[in-house]
Amino acid sequence: PQHPSVPLANCWVDEDCPEGERGTQSHGVKTGQCVVFNETHRTCEIWSWCPVESGVVPSRPLLAQAQNFTLFIKNTVTFSKFNFSKSNALETWDPTYFKYCPYEPQLSPYCPVFRIGDLVAEAGGNFEDLALLGGSVGIRLHWDCDLDTGDSGCRTHYSFQLQERSYNFRTATYWWEQPGVEARTLLKLYGIRFDILVTGQAGKFGLIPMAVTLGTGAAWLGVVTFICDLLLLYVDREAHFYWRTKYEEAKAPKATANSVWSELTLASQAQLAKCLRQISAPAPTATAAGSQTQTPGWPGPSSDTHLPAHS
């Protein structure tokens, strides 16, 4: 039978215990029977492991000695686009290097060996609390690489965050105690879990991407100018002012005294040239025998005018 403190465990008749039902805080599946728990309580019978799990909290830290343990994190990042790869650990032939080099951002940035006590403190937690009930710590490795400067411009940046102040999990070992009777040993384990997240970005100068970016920016600048003109010319309340400022009306120039005098001078010169051409035209000549052309106002050979005779 279930303990009376479990919600929906108390009953009076079998109908109060639906077969196959399982509550959120129940330790097993109801069999459909209402049985006697003690002299004052009747509870639903369940199908589960006996005895049920104990909820006793540890009274002393189980991980007290883990404060001086070290955690070695080795990571290799690859940027296939630039054909570049690098590790956060120093490439050395000394087999004892990583045994005595704790991580320090300035003095030993390529020694990814962390003391757990220092790591929990950087995450903002108290190691004594985590040593008692366990916990979860997040470790983030971020690569920020400037490949124009070569290998020296690509380094790992570490950050730590306390995610959970209590962490435990269960594991069990099963065996057959006797034919038809299965037994198990259930262990509830407390510990510190480390969740490692790796992110990164890399960049390198390229002429083609720069040209594309500049062209795109210039195109967007033209679009923005066009949209601003539309808003100011047709939407803004002061559109008439913008029209007068942007567009200037072209008018015919007014006539002045100098222009009138110039037109008269040109007309007189043209008339004078025409008269001179008429005066300088040659006199007509005879075109046939026996016929003559007489200039008006002058006597010709056939005229009746008598000329004086000389003796």
C-alpha positions as CSV (number, residue, x, y, z in Angstrom):
1,P,0.0,0.0,0.0
2,Q,1.0,3.6,-0.5
3,H,1.7,6.0,2.3
4,P,-1.2,8.1,3.4
5,S,0.8,11.3,2.8
6,V,0.8,10.7,-1.0
7,P,-2.0,12.6,-2.7
8,L,-5.0,10.5,-3.8
9,A,-3.6,7.5,-2.0
10,N,-6.4,7.3,0.7
11,C,-9.5,5.2,-0.1
12,W,-12.6,3.5,1.4
13,V,-13.5,1.0,-1.3
14,D,-11.9,-0.5,-4.3
15,E,-13.7,1.9,-6.7
16,D,-11.5,4.7,-5.2
17,C,-8.4,3.1,-6.7
18,P,-8.9,2.9,-10.6
19,E,-6.7,0.1,-11.9
20,G,-3.7,1.3,-14.0
21,E,-3.9,4.9,-12.6
22,R,-0.6,6.6,-11.6
23,G,-0.4,9.9,-9.8
24,T,2.3,12.5,-10.3
25,Q,3.7,11.8,-6.8
26,S,2.9,8.1,-6.7
27,H,5.6,5.4,-6.5
28,G,3.9,3.0,-8.8
29,V,0.7,1.9,-10.6
30,K,-2.5,1.2,-8.8
31,T,-3.8,-2.4,-8.8
32,G,-7.4,-1.5,-8.2
33,Q,-7.4,-2.7,-4.6
34,C,-8.1,-0.7,-1.4
35,V,-6.1,-2.3,1.5
36,V,-5.5,-1.5,5.1
37,F,-2.4,0.5,5.8
38,N,-2.8,0.8,9.6
39,E,-5.5,0.9,12.1
40,T,-6.6,4.4,11.0
41,H,-5.9,4.5,7.3
42,R,-6.8,2.5,4.2
43,T,-4.8,3.3,1.0
44,C,-4.6,2.1,-2.6
45,E,-2.4,-0.8,-3.3
46,I,0.3,-0.2,-6.0
47,W,2.6,-2.2,-8.1
48,S,6.2,-0.9,-7.4
49,W,9.6,-1.7,-6.0
50,C,9.8,-2.2,-2.3
51,P,11.0,-0.4,-0.3
52,V,10.3,2.9,-2.1
53,E,12.9,5.5,-2.6
54,S,13.9,7.4,0.5
55,G,13.8,11.2,0.4
56,V,16.5,11.8,3.0
57,V,18.9,14.6,2.1
58,P,22.7,14.0,2.8
59,S,23.9,15.5,6.0
60,R,27.5,15.9,5.1
61,P,29.2,17.0,1.8
62,L,29.9,14.1,-0.4
63,L,32.2,16.1,-2.8
64,A,34.3,18.0,-0.3
65,Q,37.6,16.7,-1.6
66,A,36.6,17.5,-5.2
67,Q,37.4,21.2,-4.7
68,N,41.1,20.7,-5.6
69,F,40.3,18.4,-8.6
70,T,41.3,19.8,-12.0
71,L,39.3,19.7,-15.3
72,F,41.2,19.5,-18.6
73,I,39.3,20.9,-21.6
74,K,40.8,20.4,-25.0
75,N,39.0,21.8,-28.0
76,T,40.0,22.1,-31.7
77,V,38.2,24.5,-34.0
78,T,38.2,24.4,-37.8
79,F,37.0,27.0,-40.3
80,S,36.9,25.1,-43.5
81,K,36.1,28.2,-45.6
82,F,39.6,29.6,-44.8
83,N,41.3,26.2,-44.5
84,F,42.3,27.1,-40.9
85,S,42.4,24.9,-37.8
86,K,43.6,25.6,-34.2
87,S,43.6,24.0,-30.8
88,N,43.1,25.8,-27.4
89,A,46.0,23.7,-25.9
90,L,49.6,24.4,-26.4
91,E,51.4,22.0,-28.8
92,T,54.4,21.0,-26.7
93,W,56.6,17.9,-26.4
94,D,56.9,18.3,-22.6
95,P,54.6,15.5,-21.1
96,T,54.6,17.2,-17.7
97,Y,53.5,20.7,-19.0
98,F,49.7,20.3,-18.4
99,K,50.3,18.8,-14.9
100,Y,51.6,22.0,-13.4
101,C,50.1,24.8,-15.5
102,P,46.8,26.2,-14.2
103,Y,44.9,28.3,-16.6
104,E,45.6,32.0,-16.5
105,P,44.4,34.4,-19.2
106,Q,47.6,36.4,-19.4
107,L,50.4,34.1,-18.3
108,S,49.2,30.7,-19.6
109,P,46.2,31.2,-22.0
110,Y,47.0,27.9,-23.8
111,C,46.8,25.7,-20.7
112,P,43.1,24.7,-20.4
113,V,43.5,23.1,-17.0
114,F,40.9,24.5,-14.5
115,R,40.7,23.9,-10.7
116,I,37.1,23.0,-9.9
117,G,37.0,25.2,-6.8
118,D,38.1,28.2,-8.9
119,L,35.8,27.3,-11.7
120,V,32.7,27.2,-9.5
121,A,33.7,30.6,-7.9
122,E,34.0,32.2,-11.4
123,A,30.5,30.9,-12.2
124,G,29.2,32.7,-9.1
125,G,28.5,29.6,-6.9
126,N,29.5,28.3,-3.5
127,F,31.4,25.1,-3.7
128,E,30.2,23.9,-0.2
129,D,26.6,24.0,-1.5
130,L,27.4,22.1,-4.6
131,A,29.5,19.6,-2.6
132,L,26.4,18.8,-0.6
133,L,23.6,18.6,-3.1
134,G,25.5,18.8,-6.4
135,G,24.9,21.3,-9.2
136,S,25.4,22.2,-12.8
137,V,28.0,24.6,-14.3
138,G,28.0,25.9,-17.9
139,I,31.3,26.5,-19.6
140,R,31.4,28.5,-22.8
141,L,34.4,28.5,-25.2
142,H,34.1,31.3,-27.8
143,W,36.6,31.7,-30.7
144,D,36.9,35.2,-32.1
145,C,39.5,35.0,-34.9
146,D,41.0,37.7,-37.1
147,L,42.8,35.7,-39.7
148,D,44.4,38.7,-41.3
149,T,46.9,38.7,-38.4
150,G,47.6,35.0,-38.7
151,D,47.6,32.4,-35.9
152,S,48.1,35.0,-33.2
153,G,44.8,36.6,-33.9
154,C,42.8,33.5,-33.0
155,R,42.3,32.8,-29.3
156,T,39.7,31.2,-27.0
157,H,37.7,33.2,-24.5
158,Y,36.2,31.3,-21.5
159,S,33.1,32.2,-19.6
160,F,31.3,30.3,-16.7
161,Q,27.7,30.3,-15.5
162,L,26.0,28.4,-12.6
163,Q,23.0,26.7,-14.1
164,E,21.6,24.7,-11.3
165,R,22.3,24.5,-7.5
166,S,21.1,20.9,-7.0
167,Y,21.8,18.0,-9.3
168,N,21.4,14.2,-8.8
169,F,20.6,11.2,-10.9
170,R,19.7,7.6,-10.2
171,T,21.1,4.3,-11.4
172,A,20.0,0.7,-10.6
173,T,21.4,-2.8,-10.7
174,Y,18.9,-5.7,-11.3
175,W,19.2,-9.4,-10.5
176,W,17.0,-12.4,-9.8
177,E,16.8,-13.0,-6.0
178,Q,15.0,-16.3,-6.5
179,P,12.9,-17.8,-9.3
180,G,10.1,-15.4,-10.2
181,V,11.4,-12.7,-7.8
182,E,13.4,-9.8,-9.3
183,A,15.4,-7.5,-7.1
184,R,17.3,-4.3,-7.6
185,T,19.8,-1.9,-5.9
186,L,18.9,1.8,-6.5
187,L,21.6,4.4,-6.1
188,K,20.9,8.1,-5.9
189,L,24.1,9.9,-6.9
190,Y,24.9,13.6,-6.3
191,G,27.5,15.3,-8.4
192,I,28.6,18.4,-10.4
193,R,27.8,18.4,-14.1
194,F,29.7,20.5,-16.6
195,D,27.9,21.6,-19.8
196,I,30.5,22.8,-22.4
197,L,29.3,25.0,-25.3
198,V,31.7,25.9,-28.1
199,T,30.9,28.9,-30.4
200,G,33.1,30.8,-32.8
201,Q,33.5,33.2,-35.7
202,A,36.3,34.1,-38.1
203,G,36.9,36.8,-40.6
204,K,39.4,37.7,-43.3
205,F,39.6,40.6,-45.8
206,G,38.4,39.9,-49.3
207,L,38.1,42.2,-52.3
208,I,35.0,40.7,-53.8
209,P,32.9,40.7,-50.6
210,M,34.0,44.3,-50.0
211,A,32.9,45.3,-53.6
212,V,29.6,43.5,-53.2
213,T,29.0,45.2,-49.8
214,L,29.8,48.7,-51.2
215,G,27.6,48.1,-54.3
216,T,24.7,47.0,-52.1
217,G,25.1,50.0,-49.8
218,A,25.1,52.4,-52.8
219,A,22.0,50.8,-54.2
220,W,20.2,51.0,-50.8
221,L,21.3,54.7,-50.6
222,G,19.6,55.4,-53.9
223,V,16.4,53.6,-52.8
224,V,16.4,55.6,-49.6
225,T,16.8,58.9,-51.4
226,F,13.9,58.0,-53.8
227,I,11.6,57.0,-50.9
228,C,12.5,60.3,-49.0
229,D,11.6,62.3,-52.1
230,L,8.2,60.6,-52.4
231,L,7.4,61.2,-48.7
232,L,8.4,64.9,-48.8
233,L,6.7,65.6,-52.2
234,Y,3.4,63.8,-51.7
235,V,2.9,62.9,-48.0
236,D,4.5,65.6,-45.9
237,R,2.3,68.6,-44.9
238,E,4.9,71.0,-46.1
239,A,5.2,69.4,-49.5
240,H,4.6,72.7,-51.3
241,F,7.7,74.2,-49.7
242,Y,9.8,71.2,-50.7
243,W,8.4,71.5,-54.3
244,R,9.5,75.2,-54.5
245,T,12.9,74.3,-53.0
246,K,13.6,71.3,-55.2
247,Y,12.2,72.5,-58.5
248,E,12.8,76.0,-60.0
249,E,10.3,77.4,-62.6
250,A,12.0,78.6,-65.8
251,K,10.5,81.9,-67.2
252,A,11.2,83.8,-70.5
253,P,13.7,86.7,-70.1
254,K,12.2,90.3,-70.1
255,A,13.0,92.7,-73.0
256,T,15.4,95.6,-72.1
257,A,16.6,98.8,-73.9
258,N,19.8,97.2,-74.9
259,S,18.1,94.2,-76.5
260,V,15.7,96.5,-78.5
261,W,18.6,98.6,-79.7
262,S,20.5,95.5,-80.8
263,E,17.5,94.2,-82.8
264,L,17.1,97.6,-84.5
265,T,20.8,97.7,-85.4
266,L,20.7,94.3,-86.9
267,A,17.6,95.1,-89.0
268,S,19.2,98.3,-90.3
269,Q,22.4,96.5,-91.3
270,A,20.4,93.9,-93.2
271,Q,18.4,96.6,-95.1
272,L,21.5,98.5,-96.0
273,A,23.2,95.4,-97.4
274,K,20.1,94.7,-99.5
275,C,20.2,98.2,-101.1
276,L,23.9,97.9,-101.9
277,R,23.3,94.7,-103.7
278,Q,20.6,96.3,-105.9
279,I,22.8,99.3,-106.8
280,S,25.9,97.3,-107.7
281,A,23.9,95.1,-110.2
282,P,25.5,95.4,-113.9
283,A,23.5,97.1,-116.8
284,P,21.9,94.7,-119.4
285,T,23.5,94.3,-122.9
286,A,22.2,93.7,-126.4
287,T,21.1,90.2,-127.0
288,A,20.3,90.3,-130.8
289,A,21.3,92.1,-134.0
290,G,19.2,95.1,-134.8
291,S,17.7,95.3,-131.4
292,Q,18.9,97.6,-128.6
293,T,17.9,98.3,-125.1
294,Q,17.8,101.8,-123.9
295,T,18.4,102.9,-120.4
296,P,15.6,105.1,-119.2
297,G,16.4,108.7,-119.3
298,W,19.3,108.5,-121.8
299,P,18.9,109.1,-125.6
300,G,19.6,106.2,-127.9
301,P,20.7,106.0,-131.5
302,S,17.2,106.0,-132.9
303,S,16.1,108.9,-130.9
304,D,14.7,112.0,-132.7
305,T,17.0,114.3,-130.8
306,H,19.3,116.2,-133.0
307,L,22.9,116.4,-132.1
308,P,24.9,119.5,-133.1
309,A,27.0,119.2,-136.3
310,H,30.6,120.2,-136.6
311,S,32.1,121.5,-139.7
